[in-house]
C-alpha cells in the first residue's frame, strides 16, 4: 500500500547522490492546472525547480520518482545548479547498506499546496515518530538535519565559535540520525547560544 518504492542495489556513504529526480519541465501555472485534475488518492510526482518552474515526473522521469515519503527519511531532496541549470537530486543522509529503501520527506510546506486535498494524504511510512500524514504536519526531520548541517558549517568556516566536543557531538547526531526528531530540533535551537 506504499507504492513501488526504491531500494539501493549497493551500499552508499552519507552525502552521496543516490539519484537525480528528472521529469518534464513545466511552468508553475501548468502544475496548478494539472493539480486541479488530481484526487487526494492519486499519485503525482511534482518537484519545485524554482524560478517559476516545476518538474513533473508523472509520465516521464527517472527512478527517483518511486522513492517513498518517510517521516524518518534516508535521503534529502536537494536543488543544485549545474552549469546554470537547476537540477534536483536525492542525497543520502547517512551511510546506507545495500537493500536500504530510498525515502525522503515530501515536505510540501514551501510548495503552496495548503488548500489542496493531495497535501493531506495518510502517511504509511511506519517511522517511530510518524506524523500520520504526508505534507503539512509531517515531521521535517530532513529539513532539521539540513539546518544542523548549515549551523555546523558556520562553526567550521569560522563564522561561529564552539568547542571541538560540541562540534563532534553535533556532527555525530547529523551523521547517525540518533535521537528523536524533538532532540535534533532542541540541539539545533541551543547551538546559537554556545
trRosetta pair geometry for C-beta under 8 A, 3 or more apart (Angstrom, degrees):
i j d omega theta_ij theta_ji phi_ij phi_ji
1 124 5.9 -131 107 -156 102 169
2 5 6.1 44 108 -59 109 108
2 68 5.3 11 165 -121 112 146
2 124 5.1 -145 -88 95 92 124
2 125 7.7 105 -124 -90 131 42
3 43 6.8 111 -106 -104 131 132
3 66 6.9 -164 138 -154 114 74
3 68 6.2 163 58 -92 112 98
4 66 4.5 -52 83 -152 120 119
5 66 6.3 13 88 154 8 96
5 67 7.5 38 -154 -130 45 29
5 68 5.1 -21 -106 -26 76 116
5 101 5.8 -50 -174 -142 117 111
5 102 7.9 143 178 50 70 73
6 19 7.6 -53 165 -11 154 156
6 63 6.1 124 -121 154 126 98
6 64 7.2 2 -74 -122 173 31
6 66 4.6 124 -55 96 102 97
6 67 4.7 -51 30 -81 130 62
6 68 7.4 -175 18 -6 80 73
6 101 6.9 106 74 -162 53 66
6 102 4.2 -40 96 49 107 113
7 99 5.8 -13 180 -157 121 36
7 100 6.7 161 -152 81 75 32
7 101 5.5 -48 -95 -98 76 52
7 102 6.8 -169 -96 -3 20 83
8 11 7.1 89 132 -95 138 24
8 12 6.2 -123 -140 -5 147 106
8 18 7.1 -82 -93 -145 106 113
8 96 5.9 121 -3 123 159 120
8 97 7.7 160 77 107 131 36
8 98 5.7 -128 109 -134 98 44
8 99 6.5 -42 67 14 80 17
8 100 5.0 16 21 52 118 82
8 102 6.4 115 -49 -51 82 97
9 98 6.3 -20 148 -146 27 100
10 98 5.3 -38 -138 -95 19 102
11 95 7.3 10 180 180 104 86
11 96 6.5 179 -153 94 62 56
11 97 5.0 -32 -105 -137 101 40
11 98 4.9 -65 -48 -37 68 74
12 16 4.3 -135 179 69 110 146
12 18 6.1 -171 44 -96 175 87
12 92 5.0 178 110 -42 119 154
12 95 7.4 -170 97 -149 50 50
12 96 5.2 8 54 54 86 99
13 16 5.1 107 62 -33 69 119
13 92 6.9 149 99 78 33 144
13 95 5.5 -25 -134 -106 49 81
14 92 5.5 -132 -125 112 35 102
14 93 6.6 -32 -137 133 90 25
14 94 4.9 -22 -92 -136 106 25
14 95 5.3 -54 -33 -48 83 58
14 175 5.8 -70 -67 -142 173 80
15 91 6.2 -4 -150 174 36 115
15 92 6.5 -51 9 70 19 84
16 91 6.8 166 80 -154 31 71
16 92 4.9 18 49 20 82 120
17 20 7.2 18 172 -61 123 72
17 89 4.8 -43 -140 179 108 138
17 90 7.3 107 -162 73 61 49
17 91 5.5 -43 -98 -98 52 79
18 64 7.8 125 101 -106 91 99
18 75 5.6 -80 17 -104 143 141
18 89 7.7 139 44 172 62 88
18 90 4.7 -52 59 100 107 98
18 91 6.5 169 1 -109 86 21
18 92 5.6 110 -50 -49 111 83
18 102 5.6 168 148 -125 150 127
19 62 6.1 176 174 129 110 131
19 63 6.1 -105 -141 77 147 91
19 64 3.9 177 119 -77 127 101
19 67 7.4 -178 51 -43 138 126
19 89 7.0 171 91 -155 39 69
19 90 5.0 14 53 40 83 111
19 102 7.0 52 5 -174 124 161
20 62 5.9 95 84 6 72 168
20 64 6.4 -127 91 -24 28 146
20 87 6.3 -47 -146 -179 113 110
20 88 6.9 113 -167 81 67 55
20 89 5.2 -43 -106 -100 60 79
20 90 7.9 -156 -85 14 16 74
21 47 5.3 67 131 -12 141 169
21 55 6.4 126 129 97 98 157
21 57 6.7 -91 -178 -53 83 145
21 61 7.4 -13 -173 -167 62 111
21 62 6.4 -147 -133 49 26 115
21 64 4.2 -117 -92 107 66 144
21 65 6.9 111 -144 -64 84 65
21 77 6.8 8 -16 -137 147 108
21 88 4.1 -44 58 102 110 110
21 89 6.7 -166 4 -93 82 21
21 90 6.4 95 -44 -31 99 90
22 55 6.9 -129 -166 -159 24 136
22 57 6.6 107 91 -104 43 108
22 60 7.9 -61 124 133 92 80
22 61 5.4 164 88 -149 66 60
22 62 4.2 82 32 -19 100 105
22 64 7.2 107 12 34 66 120
22 88 7.9 179 -67 57 41 92
23 45 6.4 171 -91 119 153 113
23 47 7.2 131 26 28 130 104
23 55 4.1 110 55 173 108 92
23 56 5.1 -154 146 81 131 32
23 57 3.3 -108 -80 -76 129 63
23 58 7.3 73 -151 10 129 51
23 60 6.0 134 -145 91 58 69
23 61 4.0 -8 -86 -93 87 100
23 62 7.7 -101 -50 6 68 71
23 65 7.0 92 -69 -71 117 126
24 55 7.0 135 65 -160 40 56
24 56 4.8 -27 62 64 97 92
24 57 7.5 175 15 -80 69 32
24 58 7.8 -43 22 40 115 80
24 59 7.0 19 -19 58 129 93
24 60 5.6 89 -45 56 91 108
24 61 7.8 -76 -7 -64 67 84
25 49 6.8 6 -131 -20 95 161
25 53 5.7 -7 -169 -172 96 121
25 54 7.6 149 -153 77 50 39
25 55 6.2 -33 -94 -98 58 63
26 30 4.1 -106 171 85 116 133
26 31 5.8 144 98 -54 116 77
26 34 7.7 52 115 -9 164 137
26 53 7.2 145 77 -156 33 70
26 54 5.5 -30 69 67 83 89
26 55 7.8 126 22 -118 78 16
26 56 5.3 14 9 -4 126 119
27 30 4.7 100 56 5 80 99
27 31 7.1 -134 100 -5 46 85
27 52 6.1 -17 -150 152 79 93
27 53 6.5 -61 -111 -105 39 56
27 54 7.3 28 128 19 14 91
28 31 5.2 -47 -149 32 40 118
28 32 6.5 41 152 -20 67 99
28 52 5.3 -103 -1 -162 111 58
28 53 7.0 -97 -40 -72 78 11
28 54 5.6 110 -92 -24 58 111
29 32 5.8 -53 -153 34 32 109
29 33 6.6 35 148 -20 64 103
30 33 5.4 -49 -148 33 37 115
30 34 6.4 34 153 -16 66 104
30 54 7.6 -154 73 48 89 115
31 34 5.8 -59 -151 40 30 109
31 35 6.2 37 150 -27 66 105
31 46 5.7 91 -148 -130 119 137
31 54 4.2 38 -65 43 141 159
31 56 6.7 -171 -104 -66 85 111
32 35 5.4 -47 -143 30 34 117
32 36 6.8 41 156 -26 62 98
33 36 6.1 -53 -162 24 31 113
33 37 7.7 24 146 -16 59 103
34 37 5.9 -58 -164 29 42 111
34 38 7.2 43 145 -27 68 103
34 44 7.8 140 133 -138 110 127
34 56 6.8 35 71 -117 171 146
34 58 8.0 -154 177 -5 142 152
35 38 5.7 -55 -159 22 42 115
35 44 7.4 59 -108 -147 69 169
35 46 7.7 -21 -75 -32 101 153
35 113 7.6 -143 -148 -120 148 97
35 116 6.0 -52 170 -128 126 141
35 118 6.9 -114 -157 11 94 142
38 42 4.3 -133 -157 62 91 143
38 44 5.6 -32 -105 -54 155 131
38 118 5.6 20 114 -69 130 131
39 42 4.9 113 52 -21 71 103
39 117 7.5 -38 -174 90 45 128
39 118 7.9 121 115 -79 25 87
40 117 4.1 -74 -79 135 104 110
40 118 5.7 -162 -122 -86 50 45
40 120 6.8 -33 -143 68 119 85
40 121 6.4 168 175 -83 82 75
41 121 7.6 126 -104 -117 40 102
42 118 7.0 -52 59 -107 89 112
43 58 7.8 146 111 -122 87 88
44 56 8.0 -53 -174 -143 88 87
44 58 6.3 -33 -142 -82 59 112
44 118 6.5 -4 22 -159 131 151
45 55 7.9 -63 131 119 84 87
45 56 6.5 100 83 -168 82 50
45 57 3.7 -88 133 65 131 90
45 58 5.0 172 35 -64 106 57
45 61 6.0 -102 135 -19 148 170
45 65 4.5 7 -142 -146 139 116
46 54 5.4 -14 -160 177 101 123
46 55 6.9 144 -157 78 46 58
46 56 5.7 -17 -97 -100 71 68
46 57 7.8 -167 -74 17 23 78
46 111 7.6 123 111 -161 121 144
47 54 6.8 150 73 -165 39 71
47 55 4.4 -9 57 55 94 109
47 57 7.2 34 1 -13 107 112
47 77 6.9 -137 -139 -174 121 144
47 88 5.1 127 141 161 143 178
48 54 5.7 -40 -107 -109 47 80
48 55 7.9 -96 -26 19 7 79
48 79 7.8 -52 96 -77 77 138
48 110 7.2 -114 36 107 161 99
48 111 5.5 -154 -42 -107 130 95
49 53 4.2 -36 66 97 125 99
49 54 6.0 -168 7 -98 91 20
49 55 5.7 106 -51 -29 105 86
49 79 7.1 144 -146 -135 42 121
49 86 4.5 122 -174 103 94 142
49 88 6.8 -104 -100 -39 70 113
50 53 6.9 -2 71 50 37 85
50 79 6.3 97 -14 180 122 157
50 86 5.7 -180 49 -111 103 156
51 86 6.8 -167 17 -24 124 142
53 86 7.2 156 74 50 128 140
55 61 7.6 103 160 -112 108 111
55 88 6.3 -119 6 17 150 138
56 59 7.6 21 127 22 101 81
56 61 7.9 -116 123 -63 41 119
57 60 7.0 -103 -147 90 50 42
57 61 2.7 61 -155 -92 94 155
57 62 7.1 -64 -137 30 129 59
57 64 7.5 -102 -130 79 167 87
57 65 4.0 -159 125 -85 139 132
58 61 7.2 92 13 -14 20 126
58 65 8.0 -180 -75 -158 28 150
61 64 7.2 -101 158 59 104 82
61 65 4.4 65 115 -33 140 137
62 65 6.6 141 71 -10 54 88
63 66 5.7 -46 -176 24 63 113
64 67 5.7 -22 -170 -9 56 115
64 90 5.5 174 -140 -7 116 124
64 102 7.8 -92 -129 131 63 143
67 75 7.0 -55 -160 51 149 134
67 90 6.1 141 -43 -98 169 162
67 102 4.6 -75 -115 114 106 98
67 103 6.0 168 178 -106 91 30
67 104 5.9 38 135 10 133 94
68 101 6.8 -19 37 167 113 124
68 102 8.0 127 27 89 69 59
68 103 5.1 -33 77 -112 78 93
68 125 7.0 159 136 -104 115 83
69 73 7.8 -70 -169 -85 44 106
69 103 6.6 45 152 -164 11 97
69 104 7.1 -56 -120 80 47 50
69 105 6.6 52 -155 -139 82 32
69 106 4.1 -55 -101 -5 117 110
69 123 6.5 -100 107 -128 124 92
69 125 6.1 -95 108 -68 74 116
69 134 5.0 65 106 -124 173 114
69 138 7.5 -70 175 -142 126 157
70 73 4.5 144 70 -85 103 61
70 74 7.2 50 47 -6 150 73
70 101 7.9 119 -49 107 141 120
70 103 3.6 45 -3 151 123 143
70 104 7.1 86 35 22 86 7
70 105 6.8 -78 72 -76 54 59
70 125 4.1 136 -125 -145 62 134
70 127 5.7 112 -176 -48 89 124
71 105 6.8 65 -115 -107 34 98
71 123 6.4 56 -38 175 109 154
71 125 5.3 168 8 65 81 150
71 127 4.3 -145 65 50 95 145
71 129 6.0 -136 129 93 126 73
71 130 4.6 158 24 -115 144 53
71 131 5.5 164 -107 -2 139 84
71 138 5.8 -140 -100 -171 91 90
71 139 4.2 77 -165 41 99 111
71 141 6.6 92 165 -3 57 117
71 181 7.8 -51 160 -65 98 142
72 125 7.1 156 29 143 76 133
72 127 3.8 154 7 -136 108 133
72 128 6.8 47 -38 29 150 80
72 129 6.6 106 -57 46 109 90
72 130 7.8 -76 -8 -70 95 69
72 139 7.4 14 -59 84 61 140
72 141 5.9 22 -110 35 49 163
72 177 7.5 108 -170 173 94 134
72 181 7.9 -115 -89 -61 85 102
73 76 6.7 122 101 -73 136 56
73 93 6.6 107 104 -9 86 141
73 103 4.6 -142 -133 109 74 88
73 104 4.5 62 -151 -122 148 32
73 105 5.1 -111 -27 -33 133 73
73 141 6.7 174 21 73 83 108
73 142 5.1 -12 48 -55 129 120
74 92 6.6 -34 152 -137 83 72
74 93 6.2 -163 174 30 32 102
74 94 7.2 -94 -153 42 66 88
74 96 5.6 70 -175 -99 123 134
74 100 5.8 153 -141 156 160 121
74 101 6.5 154 0 87 142 64
74 102 6.1 -112 74 -129 123 36
74 103 5.1 90 17 42 89 80
74 104 7.6 -80 56 -67 59 58
75 90 4.3 36 153 177 147 97
75 91 5.9 146 -159 69 90 32
75 92 5.6 -53 -100 -95 82 36
75 93 6.0 -168 -107 -17 22 87
75 102 5.7 12 -7 -162 135 79
75 103 6.5 158 28 72 86 38
75 104 4.7 -59 85 -72 87 98
75 142 7.7 10 111 -114 36 138
76 90 7.3 158 74 -153 30 58
76 91 5.6 -27 59 61 81 89
76 93 5.6 96 -22 -73 96 99
76 104 6.0 129 -116 -134 22 110
76 105 7.7 -5 -118 24 67 92
76 142 4.3 161 -104 -169 96 123
76 145 7.0 -137 -67 76 137 121
76 146 6.2 140 -157 -61 158 113
77 88 6.2 1 -174 -175 98 103
77 89 7.4 162 -151 84 54 36
77 90 5.8 -33 -95 -96 63 68
77 104 5.1 103 -32 160 89 158
77 142 7.8 71 18 135 67 155
78 88 7.2 164 83 -152 42 56
78 89 5.5 -19 61 63 91 85
78 90 7.8 147 16 -103 78 20
78 91 5.4 11 2 1 125 123
79 86 6.1 -17 -172 -163 102 102
79 87 7.3 150 -159 78 53 43
79 88 5.6 -27 -102 -98 65 75
80 86 7.4 141 80 -157 41 52
80 87 4.9 -24 69 66 92 96
80 88 7.5 167 21 -89 75 24
80 89 6.1 12 2 6 121 113
81 84 6.5 -1 177 -125 104 14
81 85 6.8 152 -157 70 64 30
81 86 5.8 -37 -98 -94 70 52
81 87 7.2 153 -103 16 19 82
82 85 5.8 -33 69 63 72 85
82 87 5.1 13 8 -5 115 133
90 102 6.3 72 137 -179 150 118
90 104 5.9 -128 -131 -43 106 137
92 95 7.4 59 150 -100 136 18
92 96 5.3 -128 -139 -3 127 119
93 142 6.5 -114 -83 -118 138 89
93 145 6.0 32 -149 126 121 165
93 177 6.4 66 126 -64 120 122
94 175 6.0 108 -119 174 87 49
94 176 6.3 90 -131 -118 133 22
94 177 5.4 -87 -43 -11 144 112
95 175 7.9 27 -9 177 88 91
96 100 4.1 -107 -177 43 105 162
97 100 5.6 123 61 -39 60 105
103 125 7.0 103 -161 -135 150 113
104 142 6.3 18 -158 -50 78 165
105 138 6.3 164 -160 126 102 128
105 139 7.2 -110 -117 93 132 66
105 140 5.8 136 150 -130 161 53
105 141 6.5 161 -55 44 138 74
105 142 4.7 -160 12 18 118 118
105 143 7.1 -86 71 -16 148 89
106 134 5.3 12 65 -174 126 106
106 135 6.2 -45 109 -67 98 66
106 138 7.3 62 64 41 73 170
107 110 7.3 41 126 12 96 90
107 135 7.2 125 -140 -130 28 42
107 138 6.5 -138 -97 76 69 119
107 140 5.1 66 -107 -117 136 102
107 142 7.3 -141 -18 58 131 109
107 143 6.2 65 -69 -36 175 125
108 111 4.5 -71 -161 41 73 120
108 113 4.5 -38 165 38 132 130
108 119 5.4 -130 80 -125 153 97
108 134 7.9 67 -5 141 115 79
108 135 4.1 -13 27 -134 119 98
108 136 6.6 -61 70 -39 100 70
109 135 7.6 157 -49 -174 59 66
109 136 6.5 118 -88 -96 73 68
109 140 7.2 -26 -8 -83 139 141
113 116 4.4 -64 -170 35 82 124
113 118 6.8 -74 -173 73 129 97
113 119 4.4 156 126 -73 112 119
113 135 6.6 -82 88 -151 130 138
113 136 7.8 -150 86 -31 93 105
114 119 6.9 -18 -117 2 15 175
114 136 6.9 79 -120 -64 62 145
116 119 5.0 105 76 -16 85 102
117 120 6.0 -65 -164 37 50 105
118 121 6.5 -7 -176 -38 50 103
118 135 7.9 111 117 -40 66 155
119 134 7.6 -148 -178 99 40 78
119 135 4.1 -150 -168 134 73 164
119 136 5.5 37 159 3 119 103
120 133 5.7 -29 -158 -165 59 133
120 134 7.7 134 -165 60 13 70
120 135 6.6 -87 -69 61 35 127
120 136 7.0 -32 -83 49 74 102
121 133 6.7 142 80 -159 42 75
121 134 4.4 -8 70 39 98 118
121 135 7.0 94 31 2 82 112
122 132 6.9 -49 -150 170 72 65
122 133 6.1 -61 -117 -105 35 65
122 134 7.3 29 84 -4 14 91
123 130 5.6 -170 111 -173 128 107
123 131 6.2 78 17 65 153 75
123 132 5.6 148 41 156 105 10
123 133 5.3 -147 -15 -89 97 4
123 134 4.9 143 -79 -53 83 70
123 138 6.5 128 -68 -109 143 107
125 130 5.4 176 64 -111 99 117
126 130 6.5 111 37 -52 1 144
127 130 4.4 135 59 -62 81 83
127 139 7.6 -107 96 40 145 138
128 180 7.7 -104 104 -115 122 87
129 139 5.7 67 119 -57 107 158
129 141 7.8 112 79 -60 127 128
129 180 6.0 118 -61 -155 144 92
129 181 5.0 -160 119 -3 161 119
130 139 7.5 -116 -129 4 24 118
131 137 5.3 164 162 135 137 81
131 138 4.6 -167 39 -122 143 42
131 139 5.2 179 -40 -21 110 75
132 137 7.7 -44 64 127 85 122
133 136 7.3 -20 112 74 123 62
133 137 5.3 35 66 80 117 121
133 138 6.2 -119 91 -66 64 83
134 138 5.9 16 -144 -66 28 138
135 138 5.8 112 49 -8 17 119
139 181 4.9 -87 -153 -115 131 159
140 143 4.0 -13 155 31 111 120
140 144 6.1 124 103 -23 78 87
141 144 5.5 -55 -147 37 35 113
141 145 6.2 38 153 -21 68 103
141 177 7.8 57 163 -145 128 105
141 181 5.1 -95 -89 -111 99 99
141 184 6.9 77 -144 57 81 153
142 145 5.5 -49 -146 35 34 113
142 146 6.3 36 153 -20 65 103
143 146 5.6 -50 -147 35 33 112
143 147 6.5 37 151 -21 64 102
144 147 5.6 -51 -150 33 33 113
144 148 6.6 34 150 -17 64 103
144 181 6.9 123 29 -159 160 77
144 184 5.0 98 135 120 130 119
144 185 5.5 -70 -136 -78 137 74
144 188 6.2 -133 -167 -21 87 153
145 148 5.6 -55 -153 36 34 111
145 149 6.4 37 149 -21 66 103
145 174 5.7 122 -158 -139 88 79
145 177 7.3 -28 -96 -101 135 84
145 184 6.7 -35 -74 -176 66 145
146 149 5.4 -49 -148 34 35 115
146 150 6.4 38 152 -20 65 102
147 150 5.6 -51 -149 35 32 113
147 151 6.5 33 151 -18 64 103
147 188 5.5 48 109 -147 115 143
148 151 5.6 -52 -148 36 34 111
148 152 6.3 37 152 -21 66 103
148 170 6.3 -167 -178 -172 106 97
148 173 6.9 -90 174 97 158 112
148 174 5.2 -165 109 -84 124 108
148 184 6.6 -84 -42 -173 143 95
148 187 6.9 29 -111 100 125 110
148 188 5.1 -100 -78 -90 85 102
148 191 7.7 147 -129 -29 72 152
149 152 5.6 -53 -148 35 32 113
149 153 6.4 36 151 -21 64 103
149 174 5.7 121 -73 -145 79 146
150 153 5.6 -50 -150 32 32 114
150 154 6.8 40 148 -24 62 100
151 154 5.4 -48 -156 27 37 117
151 155 6.9 34 149 -14 65 100
151 160 7.5 -27 -170 36 73 155
151 170 7.3 -110 97 -167 109 145
151 188 6.5 167 -4 -141 152 78
151 191 5.0 63 172 115 146 160
151 192 7.7 -99 -134 -59 123 73
152 155 5.8 -54 -156 36 37 109
152 156 6.1 32 150 -17 69 109
152 167 6.6 111 -142 -145 90 82
152 170 5.3 176 -89 125 107 128
152 171 5.9 111 -138 -75 148 81
152 174 6.7 -73 -21 -20 150 154
153 156 5.5 -56 -141 42 33 111
153 157 5.8 24 162 -12 69 111
154 157 6.2 -59 -137 43 23 102
154 159 4.4 -78 -163 69 78 117
154 160 4.6 43 133 6 105 114
155 158 7.9 45 173 -65 29 19
155 159 7.4 -79 -65 57 22 74
155 160 4.9 -55 -85 76 63 98
155 161 7.1 109 -136 -121 82 12
155 162 4.9 -30 -132 21 134 116
155 166 7.9 -142 -137 102 162 108
155 167 5.7 -160 119 -96 146 110
155 170 7.9 104 24 56 151 157
156 167 7.3 117 -69 -143 81 134
160 191 7.9 55 143 156 157 98
160 192 7.7 -96 -132 -123 144 55
160 194 7.8 74 160 72 116 98
161 194 7.8 -141 96 114 61 90
162 166 4.3 -104 170 79 115 134
162 167 5.6 134 97 -49 120 88
162 170 8.0 26 131 -8 161 139
162 191 7.4 -35 -86 -155 142 85
162 194 4.9 32 -110 120 96 136
163 166 4.7 101 57 1 79 100
163 167 7.3 -148 95 -1 45 86
163 194 7.8 -112 8 176 79 123
164 167 5.7 -57 -151 39 36 111
164 168 6.2 37 153 -21 69 106
165 168 5.7 -53 -145 36 31 111
165 169 6.3 30 156 -17 64 106
166 169 5.9 -57 -150 38 29 110
166 170 6.2 30 153 -19 64 109
166 191 7.8 135 169 -123 121 81
166 194 5.8 118 -156 -157 164 156
167 170 5.6 -54 -145 38 31 112
167 171 6.1 26 160 -14 66 109
168 171 6.0 -58 -144 41 27 107
168 172 6.2 31 155 -22 63 108
169 172 5.7 -55 -147 35 29 113
169 173 6.5 30 155 -20 63 104
170 173 5.9 -57 -154 33 30 110
170 174 6.5 25 152 -16 65 106
170 187 6.8 164 -112 161 78 125
170 191 7.0 65 -103 -98 136 124
171 174 5.6 -52 -146 37 35 111
171 175 5.9 30 159 -16 69 110
172 175 5.9 -57 -138 41 27 107
172 176 5.8 -5 174 10 66 117
172 178 7.1 -11 138 20 87 126
173 176 6.9 -70 -130 52 18 88
173 177 7.7 69 173 -97 51 14
173 178 5.8 -97 -125 53 60 90
173 179 6.3 -18 -138 22 102 127
173 183 7.8 -137 -145 123 129 105
173 184 6.3 163 163 -109 122 84
173 187 6.1 5 110 82 175 174
174 177 7.7 4 177 -66 23 52
179 183 3.7 -95 167 80 125 145
179 184 6.0 149 95 -48 116 78
179 187 7.9 86 94 -20 162 130
180 183 4.8 104 54 1 73 100
180 184 7.3 -137 98 -3 43 85
181 184 6.0 -58 -154 35 31 110
181 185 6.5 30 151 -17 65 107
182 185 5.7 -55 -149 37 33 112
182 186 6.3 31 154 -18 67 107
183 186 5.8 -57 -147 38 31 109
183 187 6.4 33 154 -21 66 104
184 187 5.8 -50 -148 34 31 111
184 188 6.4 33 153 -19 63 106
185 188 5.7 -57 -152 37 31 113
185 189 6.3 28 153 -18 66 107
186 189 5.7 -53 -144 37 33 111
186 190 6.4 29 157 -19 65 108
187 190 5.9 -63 -150 37 30 108
187 191 6.8 46 153 -42 63 97
188 191 6.0 -40 -156 4 32 117
189 192 7.7 -53 -177 19 37 98
190 193 6.0 -68 -168 41 54 109
190 194 7.1 68 141 -46 78 94
191 194 5.7 -41 -158 1 44 117
